[in-house]
Amino acid sequence: MSRGPYSKVNCFVCGQMSSTNGLAQENHKRKHVRQGMLVELEYTGRGGYRPNSFIRPDHAEAMLKTGYYRRVARLTNS
C-alpha cells in the first residue's frame, strides 16, 4: 500500500494523528519539547548517519554523556 501526500501517522508520544510531512512532524515534536515531554538533541558525529533527534528526557542524559550529542538551543517566544 503506497502512502499518498496526505497520509497520517500516530505520534509516538501522544498518539495523535499527524501528517507524514517531515516539517509537520518536526513542528509537532517541538511542541512536546516545549511541554517537557521530549528533548531535542543534535548529533555531532560524522558521516551520513542522522539518528532521531527527539528523545525522551530519561534517555537524553545518557545520550549526552556519549559525547556525540548536544542539546539544541532554541529561542522560546512564549
C-alpha positions as CSV (number, residue, x, y, z in Angstrom):
1,M,0.0,0.0,0.0
2,S,1.5,3.3,-1.0
3,R,1.3,6.4,1.0
4,G,-0.4,9.4,-0.5
5,P,0.7,13.0,0.0
6,Y,-1.9,13.4,2.8
7,S,-1.2,10.3,4.9
8,K,-1.3,10.4,8.6
9,V,0.8,8.7,11.3
10,N,0.5,8.3,15.1
11,C,2.8,10.4,17.2
12,F,4.9,8.1,19.4
13,V,4.4,10.3,22.4
14,C,0.8,11.4,22.4
15,G,-0.8,9.1,19.9
16,Q,-2.3,12.0,18.0
17,M,-2.5,11.6,14.2
18,S,-0.2,14.0,12.3
19,S,0.8,14.4,8.7
20,T,3.7,12.3,7.3
21,N,5.1,15.6,6.0
22,G,8.5,15.9,7.7
23,L,8.1,19.6,8.7
24,A,4.7,19.0,10.2
25,Q,6.1,16.1,12.2
26,E,9.1,18.1,13.4
27,N,6.8,21.0,14.5
28,H,4.6,18.6,16.3
29,K,7.5,17.1,18.2
30,R,8.9,20.5,19.0
31,K,5.5,21.2,20.8
32,H,6.4,18.2,23.0
33,V,9.8,19.7,23.6
34,R,8.2,22.9,24.9
35,Q,5.9,20.8,27.1
36,G,9.0,19.0,28.5
37,M,7.8,15.6,27.2
38,L,10.8,15.3,24.7
39,V,14.3,16.7,24.5
40,E,15.7,17.8,21.1
41,L,19.3,16.7,20.6
42,E,21.7,17.3,17.7
43,Y,24.0,14.6,16.5
44,T,27.6,15.9,16.3
45,G,29.3,12.8,14.8
46,R,30.5,12.4,11.3
47,G,29.1,10.6,8.3
48,G,25.7,10.4,6.8
49,Y,24.2,8.9,10.0
50,R,21.4,11.1,11.3
51,P,19.6,9.5,14.2
52,N,16.3,10.6,15.7
53,S,16.9,13.9,17.4
54,F,13.7,13.9,19.6
55,I,14.4,11.8,22.7
56,R,12.5,11.1,25.8
57,P,14.1,13.0,28.8
58,D,15.0,9.8,30.7
59,H,17.2,8.7,27.7
60,A,18.6,12.2,26.8
61,E,21.1,12.4,29.7
62,A,22.7,9.0,28.8
63,M,22.9,10.1,25.1
64,L,24.6,13.4,26.1
65,K,27.2,11.5,28.1
66,T,28.3,9.7,24.9
67,G,29.7,13.0,23.5
68,Y,28.0,12.5,20.2
69,Y,25.1,14.8,21.0
70,R,24.4,18.3,22.3
71,R,21.2,20.0,23.3
72,V,19.6,22.1,20.6
73,A,19.5,25.7,21.8
74,R,16.2,27.3,20.7
75,L,14.8,30.7,21.5
76,T,11.3,30.5,23.1
77,N,8.7,33.1,22.2
78,S,6.3,32.0,25.0
